[in-house]
């Protein structure tokens, strides 16, 4: 069975995706770039516009290797950055946040933040970085807060036969997030996923009954 390719990074600019692809080519790492539109997310505001993105996808087993090579590549550039770069204005706590939440920052910023802390006498060993990354993974595994609003909307839409209810139910019970190490975990709690499952099947049943009712009316009129 072929390993699953999952998203490593997303870009709004195809040139940036190609640039990352070039780095992966240099290290003989298999990947492909997929053009996609932002999927519907029940937690998004309805007025958020759809944005075309370019997802660079790699095998999950290569995630840690890719993360490391990106940091190694950026290590060569941090010495050339000017003092006007915005990280130089960060406090020690803010620099630590860049490191503890490395998945929310570019590899360059993470490497530079570690360098700036070291210059201030706060050296982080490789062991300390590993511990920080492991804790971050555990924090990210925690499901999102209860999706009470979307559960209510899902039930209402499901009972009136709306397709939106079916999709909300499917999304709540199936959506997974990708962790920085390539592991994929469910976004929502077991409770919310259970509600999603119920919403999904209620929506299916109501939709089938509604279609059956309309069809019976057509045949009756004939």
PyMOL CGO cylinders between C-alpha atoms (Angstrom):
from pymol import cmd
from pymol.cgo import CYLINDER

trace = [
    CYLINDER, 0.00, 0.00, 0.00, 1.39, 3.38, -1.03, 0.3, 1, 1, 1, 1, 1, 1,
    CYLINDER, 1.39, 3.38, -1.03, 2.05, 5.79, 1.89, 0.3, 1, 1, 1, 1, 1, 1,
    CYLINDER, 2.05, 5.79, 1.89, -0.36, 8.70, 2.19, 0.3, 1, 1, 1, 1, 1, 1,
    CYLINDER, -0.36, 8.70, 2.19, 0.88, 12.11, 1.11, 0.3, 1, 1, 1, 1, 1, 1,
    CYLINDER, 0.88, 12.11, 1.11, -0.26, 14.84, 3.47, 0.3, 1, 1, 1, 1, 1, 1,
    CYLINDER, -0.26, 14.84, 3.47, 0.17, 18.60, 3.48, 0.3, 1, 1, 1, 1, 1, 1,
    CYLINDER, 0.17, 18.60, 3.48, 3.48, 19.89, 4.74, 0.3, 1, 1, 1, 1, 1, 1,
    CYLINDER, 3.48, 19.89, 4.74, 2.97, 23.58, 4.00, 0.3, 1, 1, 1, 1, 1, 1,
    CYLINDER, 2.97, 23.58, 4.00, 0.46, 25.74, 2.14, 0.3, 1, 1, 1, 1, 1, 1,
    CYLINDER, 0.46, 25.74, 2.14, 1.17, 28.89, 0.15, 0.3, 1, 1, 1, 1, 1, 1,
    CYLINDER, 1.17, 28.89, 0.15, -0.98, 31.50, -1.57, 0.3, 1, 1, 1, 1, 1, 1,
    CYLINDER, -0.98, 31.50, -1.57, 1.83, 32.06, -4.08, 0.3, 1, 1, 1, 1, 1, 1,
    CYLINDER, 1.83, 32.06, -4.08, 2.68, 29.12, -6.39, 0.3, 1, 1, 1, 1, 1, 1,
    CYLINDER, 2.68, 29.12, -6.39, 6.28, 30.41, -6.66, 0.3, 1, 1, 1, 1, 1, 1,
    CYLINDER, 6.28, 30.41, -6.66, 6.78, 29.83, -2.93, 0.3, 1, 1, 1, 1, 1, 1,
    CYLINDER, 6.78, 29.83, -2.93, 5.43, 26.31, -3.26, 0.3, 1, 1, 1, 1, 1, 1,
    CYLINDER, 5.43, 26.31, -3.26, 7.82, 25.67, -6.15, 0.3, 1, 1, 1, 1, 1, 1,
    CYLINDER, 7.82, 25.67, -6.15, 10.69, 27.05, -4.07, 0.3, 1, 1, 1, 1, 1, 1,
    CYLINDER, 10.69, 27.05, -4.07, 9.98, 24.56, -1.30, 0.3, 1, 1, 1, 1, 1, 1,
    CYLINDER, 9.98, 24.56, -1.30, 9.64, 21.85, -3.93, 0.3, 1, 1, 1, 1, 1, 1,
    CYLINDER, 9.64, 21.85, -3.93, 13.11, 22.72, -5.20, 0.3, 1, 1, 1, 1, 1, 1,
    CYLINDER, 13.11, 22.72, -5.20, 14.52, 22.30, -1.70, 0.3, 1, 1, 1, 1, 1, 1,
    CYLINDER, 14.52, 22.30, -1.70, 12.87, 18.90, -1.41, 0.3, 1, 1, 1, 1, 1, 1,
    CYLINDER, 12.87, 18.90, -1.41, 14.25, 17.90, -4.81, 0.3, 1, 1, 1, 1, 1, 1,
    CYLINDER, 14.25, 17.90, -4.81, 17.74, 18.77, -3.61, 0.3, 1, 1, 1, 1, 1, 1,
    CYLINDER, 17.74, 18.77, -3.61, 17.34, 16.34, -0.74, 0.3, 1, 1, 1, 1, 1, 1,
    CYLINDER, 17.34, 16.34, -0.74, 15.66, 13.64, -2.85, 0.3, 1, 1, 1, 1, 1, 1,
    CYLINDER, 15.66, 13.64, -2.85, 12.39, 13.79, -0.92, 0.3, 1, 1, 1, 1, 1, 1,
    CYLINDER, 12.39, 13.79, -0.92, 9.25, 12.79, -2.81, 0.3, 1, 1, 1, 1, 1, 1,
    CYLINDER, 9.25, 12.79, -2.81, 6.48, 15.36, -2.91, 0.3, 1, 1, 1, 1, 1, 1,
    CYLINDER, 6.48, 15.36, -2.91, 3.82, 16.86, -5.11, 0.3, 1, 1, 1, 1, 1, 1,
    CYLINDER, 3.82, 16.86, -5.11, 2.09, 20.24, -5.23, 0.3, 1, 1, 1, 1, 1, 1,
    CYLINDER, 2.09, 20.24, -5.23, -1.69, 20.36, -5.27, 0.3, 1, 1, 1, 1, 1, 1,
    CYLINDER, -1.69, 20.36, -5.27, -3.74, 23.42, -6.14, 0.3, 1, 1, 1, 1, 1, 1,
    CYLINDER, -3.74, 23.42, -6.14, -6.77, 23.62, -3.90, 0.3, 1, 1, 1, 1, 1, 1,
    CYLINDER, -6.77, 23.62, -3.90, -9.44, 25.98, -2.72, 0.3, 1, 1, 1, 1, 1, 1,
    CYLINDER, -9.44, 25.98, -2.72, -9.92, 26.46, 0.98, 0.3, 1, 1, 1, 1, 1, 1,
    CYLINDER, -9.92, 26.46, 0.98, -12.47, 23.84, 2.06, 0.3, 1, 1, 1, 1, 1, 1,
    CYLINDER, -12.47, 23.84, 2.06, -15.64, 24.80, 3.90, 0.3, 1, 1, 1, 1, 1, 1,
    CYLINDER, -15.64, 24.80, 3.90, -15.00, 24.83, 7.64, 0.3, 1, 1, 1, 1, 1, 1,
    CYLINDER, -15.00, 24.83, 7.64, -18.04, 25.14, 9.94, 0.3, 1, 1, 1, 1, 1, 1,
    CYLINDER, -18.04, 25.14, 9.94, -15.91, 27.15, 12.37, 0.3, 1, 1, 1, 1, 1, 1,
    CYLINDER, -15.91, 27.15, 12.37, -15.17, 29.81, 9.73, 0.3, 1, 1, 1, 1, 1, 1,
    CYLINDER, -15.17, 29.81, 9.73, -17.30, 32.88, 9.34, 0.3, 1, 1, 1, 1, 1, 1,
    CYLINDER, -17.30, 32.88, 9.34, -19.67, 32.61, 6.40, 0.3, 1, 1, 1, 1, 1, 1,
    CYLINDER, -19.67, 32.61, 6.40, -18.30, 35.84, 4.94, 0.3, 1, 1, 1, 1, 1, 1,
    CYLINDER, -18.30, 35.84, 4.94, -14.74, 34.53, 4.70, 0.3, 1, 1, 1, 1, 1, 1,
    CYLINDER, -14.74, 34.53, 4.70, -13.80, 34.37, 1.06, 0.3, 1, 1, 1, 1, 1, 1,
    CYLINDER, -13.80, 34.37, 1.06, -12.44, 31.28, -0.57, 0.3, 1, 1, 1, 1, 1, 1,
    CYLINDER, -12.44, 31.28, -0.57, -8.72, 31.44, -1.23, 0.3, 1, 1, 1, 1, 1, 1,
    CYLINDER, -8.72, 31.44, -1.23, -6.77, 29.36, -3.69, 0.3, 1, 1, 1, 1, 1, 1,
    CYLINDER, -6.77, 29.36, -3.69, -3.79, 27.74, -2.03, 0.3, 1, 1, 1, 1, 1, 1,
    CYLINDER, -3.79, 27.74, -2.03, -0.92, 25.54, -3.16, 0.3, 1, 1, 1, 1, 1, 1,
    CYLINDER, -0.92, 25.54, -3.16, -0.30, 22.62, -0.83, 0.3, 1, 1, 1, 1, 1, 1,
    CYLINDER, -0.30, 22.62, -0.83, 3.09, 20.94, -0.81, 0.3, 1, 1, 1, 1, 1, 1,
    CYLINDER, 3.09, 20.94, -0.81, 2.45, 17.33, 0.19, 0.3, 1, 1, 1, 1, 1, 1,
    CYLINDER, 2.45, 17.33, 0.19, 4.97, 14.81, 1.46, 0.3, 1, 1, 1, 1, 1, 1,
    CYLINDER, 4.97, 14.81, 1.46, 4.87, 11.39, 3.09, 0.3, 1, 1, 1, 1, 1, 1,
    CYLINDER, 4.87, 11.39, 3.09, 4.16, 11.54, 6.83, 0.3, 1, 1, 1, 1, 1, 1,
    CYLINDER, 4.16, 11.54, 6.83, 7.35, 9.61, 7.51, 0.3, 1, 1, 1, 1, 1, 1,
    CYLINDER, 7.35, 9.61, 7.51, 9.36, 12.49, 6.00, 0.3, 1, 1, 1, 1, 1, 1,
    CYLINDER, 9.36, 12.49, 6.00, 7.91, 15.27, 8.15, 0.3, 1, 1, 1, 1, 1, 1,
    CYLINDER, 7.91, 15.27, 8.15, 10.61, 15.38, 10.81, 0.3, 1, 1, 1, 1, 1, 1,
    CYLINDER, 10.61, 15.38, 10.81, 13.33, 15.11, 8.17, 0.3, 1, 1, 1, 1, 1, 1,
    CYLINDER, 13.33, 15.11, 8.17, 11.84, 18.00, 6.19, 0.3, 1, 1, 1, 1, 1, 1,
    CYLINDER, 11.84, 18.00, 6.19, 11.43, 20.16, 9.30, 0.3, 1, 1, 1, 1, 1, 1,
    CYLINDER, 11.43, 20.16, 9.30, 15.06, 19.61, 10.18, 0.3, 1, 1, 1, 1, 1, 1,
    CYLINDER, 15.06, 19.61, 10.18, 16.45, 20.26, 6.69, 0.3, 1, 1, 1, 1, 1, 1,
    CYLINDER, 16.45, 20.26, 6.69, 14.47, 23.51, 6.44, 0.3, 1, 1, 1, 1, 1, 1,
    CYLINDER, 14.47, 23.51, 6.44, 15.97, 24.66, 9.74, 0.3, 1, 1, 1, 1, 1, 1,
    CYLINDER, 15.97, 24.66, 9.74, 19.43, 23.62, 8.60, 0.3, 1, 1, 1, 1, 1, 1,
    CYLINDER, 19.43, 23.62, 8.60, 19.02, 25.57, 5.36, 0.3, 1, 1, 1, 1, 1, 1,
    CYLINDER, 19.02, 25.57, 5.36, 17.88, 28.68, 7.23, 0.3, 1, 1, 1, 1, 1, 1,
    CYLINDER, 17.88, 28.68, 7.23, 20.78, 28.45, 9.69, 0.3, 1, 1, 1, 1, 1, 1,
    CYLINDER, 20.78, 28.45, 9.69, 23.09, 29.59, 6.91, 0.3, 1, 1, 1, 1, 1, 1,
    CYLINDER, 23.09, 29.59, 6.91, 21.04, 32.76, 6.32, 0.3, 1, 1, 1, 1, 1, 1,
    CYLINDER, 21.04, 32.76, 6.32, 20.40, 34.09, 9.84, 0.3, 1, 1, 1, 1, 1, 1,
    CYLINDER, 20.40, 34.09, 9.84, 23.90, 35.55, 10.10, 0.3, 1, 1, 1, 1, 1, 1,
    CYLINDER, 23.90, 35.55, 10.10, 23.19, 37.79, 7.10, 0.3, 1, 1, 1, 1, 1, 1,
    CYLINDER, 23.19, 37.79, 7.10, 19.93, 39.30, 8.36, 0.3, 1, 1, 1, 1, 1, 1,
    CYLINDER, 19.93, 39.30, 8.36, 19.90, 42.99, 9.28, 0.3, 1, 1, 1, 1, 1, 1,
    CYLINDER, 19.90, 42.99, 9.28, 19.18, 44.32, 12.76, 0.3, 1, 1, 1, 1, 1, 1,
    CYLINDER, 19.18, 44.32, 12.76, 16.01, 45.93, 11.42, 0.3, 1, 1, 1, 1, 1, 1,
    CYLINDER, 16.01, 45.93, 11.42, 14.38, 42.50, 11.10, 0.3, 1, 1, 1, 1, 1, 1,
    CYLINDER, 14.38, 42.50, 11.10, 11.26, 42.46, 13.28, 0.3, 1, 1, 1, 1, 1, 1,
    CYLINDER, 11.26, 42.46, 13.28, 12.40, 39.63, 15.58, 0.3, 1, 1, 1, 1, 1, 1,
    CYLINDER, 12.40, 39.63, 15.58, 15.11, 41.90, 16.95, 0.3, 1, 1, 1, 1, 1, 1,
    CYLINDER, 15.11, 41.90, 16.95, 12.37, 43.94, 18.65, 0.3, 1, 1, 1, 1, 1, 1,
    CYLINDER, 12.37, 43.94, 18.65, 10.90, 40.86, 20.37, 0.3, 1, 1, 1, 1, 1, 1,
    CYLINDER, 10.90, 40.86, 20.37, 11.21, 40.36, 24.12, 0.3, 1, 1, 1, 1, 1, 1,
    CYLINDER, 11.21, 40.36, 24.12, 12.74, 37.16, 25.50, 0.3, 1, 1, 1, 1, 1, 1,
    CYLINDER, 12.74, 37.16, 25.50, 9.27, 35.79, 26.23, 0.3, 1, 1, 1, 1, 1, 1,
    CYLINDER, 9.27, 35.79, 26.23, 8.14, 36.54, 22.68, 0.3, 1, 1, 1, 1, 1, 1,
    CYLINDER, 8.14, 36.54, 22.68, 11.22, 34.85, 21.25, 0.3, 1, 1, 1, 1, 1, 1,
    CYLINDER, 11.22, 34.85, 21.25, 10.50, 31.80, 23.40, 0.3, 1, 1, 1, 1, 1, 1,
    CYLINDER, 10.50, 31.80, 23.40, 6.96, 31.73, 22.05, 0.3, 1, 1, 1, 1, 1, 1,
    CYLINDER, 6.96, 31.73, 22.05, 8.35, 31.60, 18.51, 0.3, 1, 1, 1, 1, 1, 1,
    CYLINDER, 8.35, 31.60, 18.51, 10.30, 28.50, 19.53, 0.3, 1, 1, 1, 1, 1, 1,
    CYLINDER, 10.30, 28.50, 19.53, 7.55, 26.82, 21.54, 0.3, 1, 1, 1, 1, 1, 1,
    CYLINDER, 7.55, 26.82, 21.54, 5.05, 27.39, 18.71, 0.3, 1, 1, 1, 1, 1, 1,
    CYLINDER, 5.05, 27.39, 18.71, 7.45, 26.73, 15.87, 0.3, 1, 1, 1, 1, 1, 1,
    CYLINDER, 7.45, 26.73, 15.87, 4.64, 25.33, 13.70, 0.3, 1, 1, 1, 1, 1, 1,
    CYLINDER, 4.64, 25.33, 13.70, 3.12, 28.83, 13.52, 0.3, 1, 1, 1, 1, 1, 1,
    CYLINDER, 3.12, 28.83, 13.52, 6.35, 30.46, 12.33, 0.3, 1, 1, 1, 1, 1, 1,
    CYLINDER, 6.35, 30.46, 12.33, 8.73, 30.07, 9.42, 0.3, 1, 1, 1, 1, 1, 1,
    CYLINDER, 8.73, 30.07, 9.42, 11.83, 27.88, 9.94, 0.3, 1, 1, 1, 1, 1, 1,
    CYLINDER, 11.83, 27.88, 9.94, 13.93, 31.03, 9.47, 0.3, 1, 1, 1, 1, 1, 1,
    CYLINDER, 13.93, 31.03, 9.47, 12.19, 32.81, 12.35, 0.3, 1, 1, 1, 1, 1, 1,
    CYLINDER, 12.19, 32.81, 12.35, 12.57, 29.79, 14.62, 0.3, 1, 1, 1, 1, 1, 1,
    CYLINDER, 12.57, 29.79, 14.62, 16.29, 29.50, 13.93, 0.3, 1, 1, 1, 1, 1, 1,
    CYLINDER, 16.29, 29.50, 13.93, 16.81, 33.25, 14.39, 0.3, 1, 1, 1, 1, 1, 1,
    CYLINDER, 16.81, 33.25, 14.39, 14.81, 33.33, 17.64, 0.3, 1, 1, 1, 1, 1, 1,
    CYLINDER, 14.81, 33.33, 17.64, 17.03, 30.60, 19.07, 0.3, 1, 1, 1, 1, 1, 1,
    CYLINDER, 17.03, 30.60, 19.07, 20.14, 32.51, 17.97, 0.3, 1, 1, 1, 1, 1, 1,
    CYLINDER, 20.14, 32.51, 17.97, 18.93, 35.77, 19.52, 0.3, 1, 1, 1, 1, 1, 1,
    CYLINDER, 18.93, 35.77, 19.52, 18.17, 34.05, 22.82, 0.3, 1, 1, 1, 1, 1, 1,
    CYLINDER, 18.17, 34.05, 22.82, 21.62, 32.47, 22.80, 0.3, 1, 1, 1, 1, 1, 1,
    CYLINDER, 21.62, 32.47, 22.80, 23.17, 35.90, 22.31, 0.3, 1, 1, 1, 1, 1, 1,
    CYLINDER, 23.17, 35.90, 22.31, 21.34, 37.00, 25.46, 0.3, 1, 1, 1, 1, 1, 1,
    CYLINDER, 21.34, 37.00, 25.46, 22.78, 34.11, 27.43, 0.3, 1, 1, 1, 1, 1, 1,
    CYLINDER, 22.78, 34.11, 27.43, 19.72, 31.88, 27.18, 0.3, 1, 1, 1, 1, 1, 1,
    CYLINDER, 19.72, 31.88, 27.18, 21.12, 28.91, 25.31, 0.3, 1, 1, 1, 1, 1, 1,
    CYLINDER, 21.12, 28.91, 25.31, 18.66, 26.17, 24.38, 0.3, 1, 1, 1, 1, 1, 1,
    CYLINDER, 18.66, 26.17, 24.38, 20.26, 22.77, 23.94, 0.3, 1, 1, 1, 1, 1, 1,
    CYLINDER, 20.26, 22.77, 23.94, 19.07, 20.29, 21.35, 0.3, 1, 1, 1, 1, 1, 1,
    CYLINDER, 19.07, 20.29, 21.35, 17.60, 18.25, 24.19, 0.3, 1, 1, 1, 1, 1, 1,
    CYLINDER, 17.60, 18.25, 24.19, 15.63, 21.26, 25.41, 0.3, 1, 1, 1, 1, 1, 1,
    CYLINDER, 15.63, 21.26, 25.41, 14.32, 21.93, 21.89, 0.3, 1, 1, 1, 1, 1, 1,
    CYLINDER, 14.32, 21.93, 21.89, 13.26, 18.28, 21.58, 0.3, 1, 1, 1, 1, 1, 1,
    CYLINDER, 13.26, 18.28, 21.58, 11.38, 18.51, 24.89, 0.3, 1, 1, 1, 1, 1, 1,
    CYLINDER, 11.38, 18.51, 24.89, 9.69, 21.74, 23.77, 0.3, 1, 1, 1, 1, 1, 1,
    CYLINDER, 9.69, 21.74, 23.77, 8.63, 20.17, 20.49, 0.3, 1, 1, 1, 1, 1, 1,
    CYLINDER, 8.63, 20.17, 20.49, 7.27, 17.07, 22.21, 0.3, 1, 1, 1, 1, 1, 1,
    CYLINDER, 7.27, 17.07, 22.21, 5.20, 19.19, 24.59, 0.3, 1, 1, 1, 1, 1, 1,
    CYLINDER, 5.20, 19.19, 24.59, 3.89, 21.21, 21.65, 0.3, 1, 1, 1, 1, 1, 1,
    CYLINDER, 3.89, 21.21, 21.65, 2.78, 18.00, 19.93, 0.3, 1, 1, 1, 1, 1, 1,
    CYLINDER, 2.78, 18.00, 19.93, 0.91, 16.92, 23.06, 0.3, 1, 1, 1, 1, 1, 1,
    CYLINDER, 0.91, 16.92, 23.06, -0.75, 20.35, 23.33, 0.3, 1, 1, 1, 1, 1, 1,
    CYLINDER, -0.75, 20.35, 23.33, -1.85, 20.23, 19.70, 0.3, 1, 1, 1, 1, 1, 1,
    CYLINDER, -1.85, 20.23, 19.70, -3.37, 16.79, 20.19, 0.3, 1, 1, 1, 1, 1, 1,
    CYLINDER, -3.37, 16.79, 20.19, -5.94, 18.29, 22.55, 0.3, 1, 1, 1, 1, 1, 1,
    CYLINDER, -5.94, 18.29, 22.55, -9.28, 18.57, 20.69, 0.3, 1, 1, 1, 1, 1, 1,
    CYLINDER, -9.28, 18.57, 20.69, -10.78, 21.96, 19.95, 0.3, 1, 1, 1, 1, 1, 1,
    CYLINDER, -10.78, 21.96, 19.95, -13.28, 23.45, 22.45, 0.3, 1, 1, 1, 1, 1, 1,
    CYLINDER, -13.28, 23.45, 22.45, -16.89, 22.17, 22.19, 0.3, 1, 1, 1, 1, 1, 1,
    CYLINDER, -16.89, 22.17, 22.19, -18.52, 23.20, 18.92, 0.3, 1, 1, 1, 1, 1, 1,
    CYLINDER, -18.52, 23.20, 18.92, -21.91, 23.87, 20.54, 0.3, 1, 1, 1, 1, 1, 1,
    CYLINDER, -21.91, 23.87, 20.54, -23.01, 26.50, 18.03, 0.3, 1, 1, 1, 1, 1, 1,
    CYLINDER, -23.01, 26.50, 18.03, -22.26, 24.36, 14.99, 0.3, 1, 1, 1, 1, 1, 1,
    CYLINDER, -22.26, 24.36, 14.99, -23.79, 21.30, 16.60, 0.3, 1, 1, 1, 1, 1, 1,
    CYLINDER, -23.79, 21.30, 16.60, -27.06, 23.21, 17.08, 0.3, 1, 1, 1, 1, 1, 1,
    CYLINDER, -27.06, 23.21, 17.08, -26.91, 24.55, 13.50, 0.3, 1, 1, 1, 1, 1, 1,
    CYLINDER, -26.91, 24.55, 13.50, -26.16, 21.04, 12.27, 0.3, 1, 1, 1, 1, 1, 1,
    CYLINDER, -26.16, 21.04, 12.27, -29.18, 19.51, 14.01, 0.3, 1, 1, 1, 1, 1, 1,
    CYLINDER, -29.18, 19.51, 14.01, -31.49, 22.25, 12.74, 0.3, 1, 1, 1, 1, 1, 1,
    CYLINDER, -31.49, 22.25, 12.74, -30.26, 21.89, 9.17, 0.3, 1, 1, 1, 1, 1, 1,
    CYLINDER, -30.26, 21.89, 9.17, -30.40, 18.09, 9.37, 0.3, 1, 1, 1, 1, 1, 1,
    CYLINDER, -30.40, 18.09, 9.37, -34.01, 18.02, 10.57, 0.3, 1, 1, 1, 1, 1, 1,
    CYLINDER, -34.01, 18.02, 10.57, -35.17, 20.40, 7.83, 0.3, 1, 1, 1, 1, 1, 1,
    CYLINDER, -35.17, 20.40, 7.83, -33.44, 18.29, 5.22, 0.3, 1, 1, 1, 1, 1, 1,
    CYLINDER, -33.44, 18.29, 5.22, -30.66, 20.70, 4.36, 0.3, 1, 1, 1, 1, 1, 1,
    CYLINDER, -30.66, 20.70, 4.36, -27.46, 19.42, 2.78, 0.3, 1, 1, 1, 1, 1, 1,
    CYLINDER, -27.46, 19.42, 2.78, -25.55, 21.83, 5.04, 0.3, 1, 1, 1, 1, 1, 1,
    CYLINDER, -25.55, 21.83, 5.04, -26.56, 19.69, 8.03, 0.3, 1, 1, 1, 1, 1, 1,
    CYLINDER, -26.56, 19.69, 8.03, -25.17, 16.57, 6.37, 0.3, 1, 1, 1, 1, 1, 1,
    CYLINDER, -25.17, 16.57, 6.37, -21.90, 18.31, 5.60, 0.3, 1, 1, 1, 1, 1, 1,
    CYLINDER, -21.90, 18.31, 5.60, -21.54, 19.79, 9.11, 0.3, 1, 1, 1, 1, 1, 1,
    CYLINDER, -21.54, 19.79, 9.11, -22.13, 16.34, 10.57, 0.3, 1, 1, 1, 1, 1, 1,
    CYLINDER, -22.13, 16.34, 10.57, -19.57, 14.75, 8.27, 0.3, 1, 1, 1, 1, 1, 1,
    CYLINDER, -19.57, 14.75, 8.27, -17.04, 17.48, 9.01, 0.3, 1, 1, 1, 1, 1, 1,
    CYLINDER, -17.04, 17.48, 9.01, -17.42, 17.26, 12.79, 0.3, 1, 1, 1, 1, 1, 1,
    CYLINDER, -17.42, 17.26, 12.79, -16.99, 13.50, 12.86, 0.3, 1, 1, 1, 1, 1, 1,
    CYLINDER, -16.99, 13.50, 12.86, -14.21, 13.13, 10.29, 0.3, 1, 1, 1, 1, 1, 1,
    CYLINDER, -14.21, 13.13, 10.29, -12.00, 16.22, 10.12, 0.3, 1, 1, 1, 1, 1, 1,
    CYLINDER, -12.00, 16.22, 10.12, -8.37, 15.66, 11.14, 0.3, 1, 1, 1, 1, 1, 1,
    CYLINDER, -8.37, 15.66, 11.14, -5.49, 18.07, 11.64, 0.3, 1, 1, 1, 1, 1, 1,
    CYLINDER, -5.49, 18.07, 11.64, -1.88, 17.36, 10.76, 0.3, 1, 1, 1, 1, 1, 1,
    CYLINDER, -1.88, 17.36, 10.76, 0.64, 17.80, 13.56, 0.3, 1, 1, 1, 1, 1, 1,
    CYLINDER, 0.64, 17.80, 13.56, 4.15, 19.16, 12.95, 0.3, 1, 1, 1, 1, 1, 1,
    CYLINDER, 4.15, 19.16, 12.95, 5.52, 15.61, 13.11, 0.3, 1, 1, 1, 1, 1, 1,
    CYLINDER, 5.52, 15.61, 13.11, 3.15, 14.41, 10.38, 0.3, 1, 1, 1, 1, 1, 1,
    CYLINDER, 3.15, 14.41, 10.38, 0.76, 12.61, 12.71, 0.3, 1, 1, 1, 1, 1, 1,
    CYLINDER, 0.76, 12.61, 12.71, -2.92, 13.15, 12.00, 0.3, 1, 1, 1, 1, 1, 1,
    CYLINDER, -2.92, 13.15, 12.00, -5.46, 13.41, 14.83, 0.3, 1, 1, 1, 1, 1, 1,
    CYLINDER, -5.46, 13.41, 14.83, -9.13, 14.29, 15.06, 0.3, 1, 1, 1, 1, 1, 1,
    CYLINDER, -9.13, 14.29, 15.06, -9.80, 18.02, 15.37, 0.3, 1, 1, 1, 1, 1, 1,
    CYLINDER, -9.80, 18.02, 15.37, -12.86, 17.64, 17.59, 0.3, 1, 1, 1, 1, 1, 1,
    CYLINDER, -12.86, 17.64, 17.59, -13.63, 15.80, 20.81, 0.3, 1, 1, 1, 1, 1, 1,
    CYLINDER, -13.63, 15.80, 20.81, -15.30, 12.40, 20.90, 0.3, 1, 1, 1, 1, 1, 1,
    CYLINDER, -15.30, 12.40, 20.90, -18.45, 14.12, 22.18, 0.3, 1, 1, 1, 1, 1, 1,
    CYLINDER, -18.45, 14.12, 22.18, -18.58, 16.53, 19.24, 0.3, 1, 1, 1, 1, 1, 1,
    CYLINDER, -18.58, 16.53, 19.24, -17.73, 13.75, 16.80, 0.3, 1, 1, 1, 1, 1, 1,
    CYLINDER, -17.73, 13.75, 16.80, -20.58, 11.72, 18.26, 0.3, 1, 1, 1, 1, 1, 1,
    CYLINDER, -20.58, 11.72, 18.26, -22.97, 14.61, 17.66, 0.3, 1, 1, 1, 1, 1, 1,
    CYLINDER, -22.97, 14.61, 17.66, -21.56, 14.96, 14.16, 0.3, 1, 1, 1, 1, 1, 1,
    CYLINDER, -21.56, 14.96, 14.16, -22.28, 11.31, 13.47, 0.3, 1, 1, 1, 1, 1, 1,
    CYLINDER, -22.28, 11.31, 13.47, -25.89, 11.68, 14.64, 0.3, 1, 1, 1, 1, 1, 1,
    CYLINDER, -25.89, 11.68, 14.64, -26.36, 14.89, 12.64, 0.3, 1, 1, 1, 1, 1, 1,
    CYLINDER, -26.36, 14.89, 12.64, -24.95, 13.23, 9.53, 0.3, 1, 1, 1, 1, 1, 1,
    CYLINDER, -24.95, 13.23, 9.53, -27.29, 10.23, 9.67, 0.3, 1, 1, 1, 1, 1, 1,
    CYLINDER, -27.29, 10.23, 9.67, -30.33, 12.32, 10.59, 0.3, 1, 1, 1, 1, 1, 1,
    CYLINDER, -30.33, 12.32, 10.59, -29.60, 14.53, 7.60, 0.3, 1, 1, 1, 1, 1, 1,
    CYLINDER, -29.60, 14.53, 7.60, -29.30, 11.49, 5.31, 0.3, 1, 1, 1, 1, 1, 1,
    CYLINDER, -29.30, 11.49, 5.31, -32.57, 9.97, 6.56, 0.3, 1, 1, 1, 1, 1, 1,
    CYLINDER, -32.57, 9.97, 6.56, -34.49, 13.25, 6.29, 0.3, 1, 1, 1, 1, 1, 1,
    CYLINDER, -34.49, 13.25, 6.29, -33.09, 13.90, 2.81, 0.3, 1, 1, 1, 1, 1, 1,
    CYLINDER, -33.09, 13.90, 2.81, -34.05, 10.41, 1.63, 0.3, 1, 1, 1, 1, 1, 1,
    CYLINDER, -34.05, 10.41, 1.63, -37.55, 10.80, 3.07, 0.3, 1, 1, 1, 1, 1, 1,
    CYLINDER, -37.55, 10.80, 3.07, -37.95, 14.23, 1.47, 0.3, 1, 1, 1, 1, 1, 1,
    CYLINDER, -37.95, 14.23, 1.47, -36.84, 12.94, -1.94, 0.3, 1, 1, 1, 1, 1, 1,
    CYLINDER, -36.84, 12.94, -1.94, -39.11, 9.92, -1.58, 0.3, 1, 1, 1, 1, 1, 1,
    CYLINDER, -39.11, 9.92, -1.58, -42.03, 12.14, -0.67, 0.3, 1, 1, 1, 1, 1, 1,
    CYLINDER, -42.03, 12.14, -0.67, -41.50, 14.37, -3.71, 0.3, 1, 1, 1, 1, 1, 1,
    CYLINDER, -41.50, 14.37, -3.71, -41.16, 11.40, -6.01, 0.3, 1, 1, 1, 1, 1, 1,
    CYLINDER, -41.16, 11.40, -6.01, -44.32, 9.82, -4.65, 0.3, 1, 1, 1, 1, 1, 1,
    CYLINDER, -44.32, 9.82, -4.65, -46.15, 13.08, -5.34, 0.3, 1, 1, 1, 1, 1, 1,
    CYLINDER, -46.15, 13.08, -5.34, -44.94, 13.07, -8.92, 0.3, 1, 1, 1, 1, 1, 1,
    CYLINDER, -44.94, 13.07, -8.92, -46.08, 9.50, -9.51, 0.3, 1, 1, 1, 1, 1, 1,
    CYLINDER, -46.08, 9.50, -9.51, -49.43, 10.20, -7.80, 0.3, 1, 1, 1, 1, 1, 1,
    CYLINDER, -49.43, 10.20, -7.80, -50.10, 13.17, -10.07, 0.3, 1, 1, 1, 1, 1, 1,
    CYLINDER, -50.10, 13.17, -10.07, -49.30, 11.02, -13.09, 0.3, 1, 1, 1, 1, 1, 1,
]
cmd.load_cgo(trace, "trace")
